[in-house]
Amino acid sequence: MLVGEGLAIREPNRGVSVVTPRADSVRDVCRARWVLEGAGVQAWTAADGGRRQRVRDTLEAYTEAVRGGVASYEEPERAAPRLPRLPGGA
């Protein structure tokens, strides 16, 4: 799976190694995170109590899954199926 996503390299007779990300890839991830987190902060002020509670519940479920070993902060897709959909999601 990691090889298919370009996160690891499989070399014959040497095994698998983790890819070192390029600086431009790290910048892209940081920019995307900045945009998404900023949008979340802006939406928070307009959100009603129910939507804010859903965010809190989602964070708590994710935190419990990581603490319980069911999910990993390094592999968020493992926890995603158990978490409630975020407000406004398709």
N, CA and C atoms as a LAMMPS dump frame, in Angstrom:
ITEM: TIMESTEP
0
ITEM: NUMBER OF ATOMS
270
ITEM: BOX BOUNDS ff ff ff
-5.0000000000000000e+02 5.0000000000000000e+02
-5.0000000000000000e+02 5.0000000000000000e+02
-5.0000000000000000e+02 5.0000000000000000e+02
ITEM: ATOMS id mol type element x y z
1 1 1 N 0.811 -1.18 0
2 1 2 C 0 0 0
3 1 3 C 0.867 1.261 0
4 2 1 N 1.871 1.334 0.858
5 2 2 C 2.729 2.517 0.91
6 2 3 C 3.543 2.679 -0.369
7 3 1 N 3.968 1.568 -0.94
8 3 2 C 4.718 1.633 -2.2
9 3 3 C 3.811 2.191 -3.293
10 4 1 N 2.581 1.728 -3.351
11 4 2 C 1.635 2.192 -4.348
12 4 3 C 1.32 3.672 -4.222
13 5 1 N 1.4 4.206 -3.008
14 5 2 C 1.132 5.622 -2.779
15 5 3 C 2.381 6.475 -2.888
16 6 1 N 3.52 5.844 -3.183
17 6 2 C 4.76 6.595 -3.34
18 6 3 C 5.418 6.979 -2.03
19 7 1 N 4.995 6.362 -0.927
20 7 2 C 5.561 6.686 0.377
21 7 3 C 6.702 5.759 0.782
22 8 1 N 6.873 4.686 0.023
23 8 2 C 7.959 3.738 0.28
24 8 3 C 8.461 3.217 -1.061
25 9 1 N 9.697 2.725 -1.046
26 9 2 C 10.318 2.176 -2.257
27 9 3 C 10.709 0.734 -1.977
28 10 1 N 10.347 -0.152 -2.892
29 10 2 C 10.728 -1.558 -2.78
30 10 3 C 11.913 -1.784 -3.717
31 11 1 N 13.025 -2.242 -3.156
32 11 2 C 14.219 -2.505 -3.946
33 11 3 C 14.549 -3.994 -3.861
34 12 1 N 14.726 -4.653 -5.02
35 12 2 C 15.066 -6.074 -5.007
36 12 3 C 16.315 -6.34 -4.166
37 13 1 N 16.26 -7.375 -3.364
38 13 2 C 17.36 -7.81 -2.494
39 13 3 C 17.746 -6.795 -1.422
40 14 1 N 16.968 -5.738 -1.262
41 14 2 C 17.281 -4.732 -0.241
42 14 3 C 16.084 -4.458 0.654
43 15 1 N 14.9 -4.853 0.221
44 15 2 C 13.709 -4.639 1.028
45 15 3 C 12.984 -3.348 0.691
46 16 1 N 12.262 -2.858 1.67
47 16 2 C 11.442 -1.655 1.494
48 16 3 C 11.992 -0.556 2.388
49 17 1 N 12.049 0.644 1.858
50 17 2 C 12.486 1.786 2.662
51 17 3 C 11.505 2.937 2.476
52 18 1 N 11.457 3.793 3.476
53 18 2 C 10.553 4.941 3.462
54 18 3 C 11.174 6.037 2.599
55 19 1 N 10.337 6.679 1.806
56 19 2 C 10.786 7.768 0.948
57 19 3 C 10.951 9.032 1.773
58 20 1 N 12.01 9.776 1.506
59 20 2 C 12.176 11.086 2.127
60 20 3 C 11.402 12.09 1.288
61 21 1 N 10.458 12.8 1.895
62 21 2 C 9.645 13.734 1.101
63 21 3 C 10.483 14.901 0.578
64 22 1 N 10.129 15.35 -0.605
65 22 2 C 10.794 16.515 -1.188
66 22 3 C 10.235 17.765 -0.526
67 23 1 N 11.02 18.812 -0.521
68 23 2 C 10.611 20.064 0.123
69 23 3 C 9.318 20.603 -0.475
70 24 1 N 9.15 20.503 -1.795
71 24 2 C 7.927 21.031 -2.404
72 24 3 C 6.704 20.228 -1.988
73 25 1 N 6.868 18.933 -1.757
74 25 2 C 5.75 18.111 -1.278
75 25 3 C 5.351 18.508 0.139
76 26 1 N 6.341 18.758 0.977
77 26 2 C 6.06 19.183 2.355
78 26 3 C 5.363 20.536 2.346
79 27 1 N 5.82 21.446 1.5
80 27 2 C 5.172 22.761 1.396
81 27 3 C 3.72 22.617 0.952
82 28 1 N 3.453 21.728 -0.023
83 28 2 C 2.083 21.516 -0.492
84 28 3 C 1.183 21.019 0.632
85 29 1 N 1.675 20.07 1.407
86 29 2 C 0.891 19.538 2.524
87 29 3 C 0.633 20.627 3.557
88 30 1 N 1.658 21.421 3.86
89 30 2 C 1.489 22.5 4.844
90 30 3 C 0.503 23.548 4.358
91 31 1 N 0.557 23.876 3.08
92 31 2 C -0.404 24.85 2.526
93 31 3 C -1.831 24.314 2.613
94 32 1 N -2.006 23.059 2.226
95 32 2 C -3.343 22.466 2.269
96 32 3 C -3.856 22.431 3.707
97 33 1 N -2.999 22.045 4.63
98 33 2 C -3.403 21.999 6.03
99 33 3 C -3.772 23.389 6.532
100 34 1 N -2.995 24.397 6.16
101 34 2 C -3.263 25.77 6.568
102 34 3 C -4.631 26.224 6.067
103 35 1 N -4.944 25.911 4.814
104 35 2 C -6.235 26.299 4.229
105 35 3 C -7.377 25.593 4.957
106 36 1 N -7.25 24.283 5.15
107 36 2 C -8.328 23.521 5.788
108 36 3 C -8.523 23.915 7.247
109 37 1 N -7.422 24.08 7.973
110 37 2 C -7.553 24.459 9.377
111 37 3 C -8.115 25.874 9.51
112 38 1 N -7.687 26.772 8.626
113 38 2 C -8.207 28.135 8.643
114 38 3 C -9.706 28.166 8.379
115 39 1 N -10.141 27.369 7.408
116 39 2 C -11.567 27.288 7.093
117 39 3 C -12.346 26.742 8.292
118 40 1 N -11.757 25.779 8.979
119 40 2 C -12.413 25.22 10.158
120 40 3 C -12.561 26.246 11.269
121 41 1 N -11.52 27.044 11.484
122 41 2 C -11.572 28.08 12.514
123 41 3 C -12.626 29.122 12.155
124 42 1 N -12.674 29.53 10.891
125 42 2 C -13.669 30.521 10.472
126 42 3 C -15.09 29.965 10.6
127 43 1 N -15.275 28.703 10.244
128 43 2 C -16.608 28.102 10.315
129 43 3 C -17.058 27.899 11.765
130 44 1 N -16.104 27.735 12.667
131 44 2 C -16.432 27.485 14.071
132 44 3 C -17.278 28.607 14.653
133 45 1 N -16.942 29.847 14.314
134 45 2 C -17.672 30.98 14.891
135 45 3 C -19.118 31.033 14.425
136 46 1 N -19.389 30.496 13.232
137 46 2 C -20.752 30.51 12.696
138 46 3 C -21.524 29.228 13.028
139 47 1 N -20.838 28.238 13.551
140 47 2 C -21.479 26.942 13.817
141 47 3 C -22.383 27.016 15.045
142 48 1 N -23.495 26.289 14.967
143 48 2 C -24.381 26.223 16.13
144 48 3 C -23.831 25.19 17.118
145 49 1 N -24.471 25.118 18.26
146 49 2 C -24.006 24.215 19.305
147 49 3 C -23.959 22.753 18.886
148 50 1 N -24.921 22.327 18.067
149 50 2 C -24.959 20.937 17.614
150 50 3 C -23.769 20.585 16.731
151 51 1 N -23.439 21.491 15.829
152 51 2 C -22.287 21.238 14.946
153 51 3 C -20.984 21.268 15.725
154 52 1 N -20.866 22.186 16.657
155 52 2 C -19.657 22.225 17.483
156 52 3 C -19.526 20.936 18.297
157 53 1 N -20.642 20.437 18.808
158 53 2 C -20.595 19.198 19.58
159 53 3 C -20.181 18.025 18.707
160 54 1 N -20.63 17.993 17.449
161 54 2 C -20.22 16.916 16.538
162 54 3 C -18.717 16.929 16.316
163 55 1 N -18.127 18.115 16.215
164 55 2 C -16.667 18.219 16.069
165 55 3 C -15.993 17.693 17.327
166 56 1 N -16.49 18.1 18.482
167 56 2 C -15.919 17.617 19.751
168 56 3 C -16.037 16.092 19.863
169 57 1 N -17.213 15.561 19.502
170 57 2 C -17.434 14.113 19.572
171 57 3 C -16.5 13.364 18.624
172 58 1 N -16.302 13.917 17.436
173 58 2 C -15.414 13.289 16.463
174 58 3 C -13.986 13.265 16.983
175 59 1 N -13.538 14.378 17.533
176 59 2 C -12.19 14.441 18.093
177 59 3 C -12.031 13.454 19.24
178 60 1 N -13.034 13.37 20.099
179 60 2 C -12.972 12.43 21.226
180 60 3 C -12.933 10.983 20.74
181 61 1 N -13.755 10.645 19.741
182 61 2 C -13.761 9.276 19.202
183 61 3 C -12.411 8.932 18.59
184 62 1 N -11.838 9.868 17.87
185 62 2 C -10.531 9.635 17.254
186 62 3 C -9.453 9.467 18.323
187 63 1 N -9.465 10.345 19.331
188 63 2 C -8.478 10.265 20.408
189 63 3 C -8.579 8.927 21.143
190 64 1 N -9.79 8.495 21.429
191 64 2 C -9.987 7.204 22.106
192 64 3 C -9.508 6.046 21.226
193 65 1 N -9.744 6.122 19.93
194 65 2 C -9.303 5.064 19.02
195 65 3 C -7.78 4.981 18.985
196 66 1 N -7.116 6.12 18.999
197 66 2 C -5.646 6.124 19.011
198 66 3 C -5.138 5.566 20.336
199 67 1 N -5.69 6.029 21.425
200 67 2 C -5.26 5.54 22.755
201 67 3 C -5.518 4.049 22.914
202 68 1 N -6.6 3.563 22.329
203 68 2 C -6.941 2.148 22.434
204 68 3 C -6.225 1.261 21.431
205 69 1 N -5.406 1.856 20.569
206 69 2 C -4.658 1.074 19.596
207 69 3 C -5.473 0.654 18.381
208 70 1 N -6.699 1.151 18.27
209 70 2 C -7.562 0.819 17.14
210 70 3 C -7.167 1.643 15.912
211 71 1 N -6.624 2.832 16.153
212 71 2 C -6.215 3.733 15.079
213 71 3 C -4.853 4.31 15.432
214 72 1 N -4.261 4.964 14.47
215 72 2 C -2.972 5.607 14.676
216 72 3 C -3.04 7.011 14.113
217 73 1 N -2.425 7.953 14.799
218 73 2 C -2.389 9.307 14.263
219 73 3 C -1.59 9.348 12.97
220 74 1 N -0.769 8.34 12.727
221 74 2 C 0.019 8.255 11.496
222 74 3 C -0.779 7.623 10.36
223 75 1 N -1.899 6.993 10.684
224 75 2 C -2.741 6.339 9.692
225 75 3 C -4.196 6.709 9.947
226 76 1 N -4.577 7.989 9.722
227 76 2 C -5.94 8.398 10.07
228 76 3 C -7.029 7.649 9.325
229 77 1 N -6.744 7.069 8.151
230 77 2 C -7.792 6.355 7.421
231 77 3 C -8.269 5.122 8.18
232 78 1 N -7.469 4.606 9.121
233 78 2 C -7.906 3.464 9.921
234 78 3 C -9.042 3.853 10.847
235 79 1 N -9.079 5.101 11.307
236 79 2 C -10.119 5.533 12.236
237 79 3 C -11.32 6.128 11.523
238 80 1 N -11.133 6.62 10.331
239 80 2 C -12.173 7.38 9.629
240 80 3 C -13.512 6.65 9.512
241 81 1 N -13.556 5.355 9.19
242 81 2 C -14.87 4.719 9.049
243 81 3 C -15.717 4.733 10.318
244 82 1 N -15.111 4.838 11.485
245 82 2 C -15.846 4.816 12.75
246 82 3 C -16.294 6.212 13.198
247 83 1 N -15.774 7.236 12.563
248 83 2 C -16.064 8.592 13.022
249 83 3 C -17.312 9.137 12.348
250 84 1 N -18.062 9.993 13.044
251 84 2 C -19.245 10.59 12.426
252 84 3 C -18.841 11.548 11.318
253 85 1 N -19.725 11.73 10.348
254 85 2 C -19.477 12.669 9.27
255 85 3 C -19.473 14.084 9.826
256 86 1 N -18.589 14.922 9.298
257 86 2 C -18.509 16.306 9.735
258 86 3 C -19.668 17.106 9.163
259 87 1 N -20.062 18.163 9.853
260 87 2 C -21.158 19.007 9.357
261 87 3 C -20.844 19.536 7.962
262 88 1 N -21.841 19.542 7.112
263 88 2 C -21.689 20.068 5.766
264 88 3 C -21.023 19.095 4.808
265 89 1 N -20.658 17.898 5.274
266 89 2 C -19.999 16.916 4.424
267 89 3 C -20.967 16.306 3.431
268 90 1 N -20.439 15.881 2.292
269 90 2 C -21.281 15.294 1.24
270 90 3 C -21.6 13.851 1.528
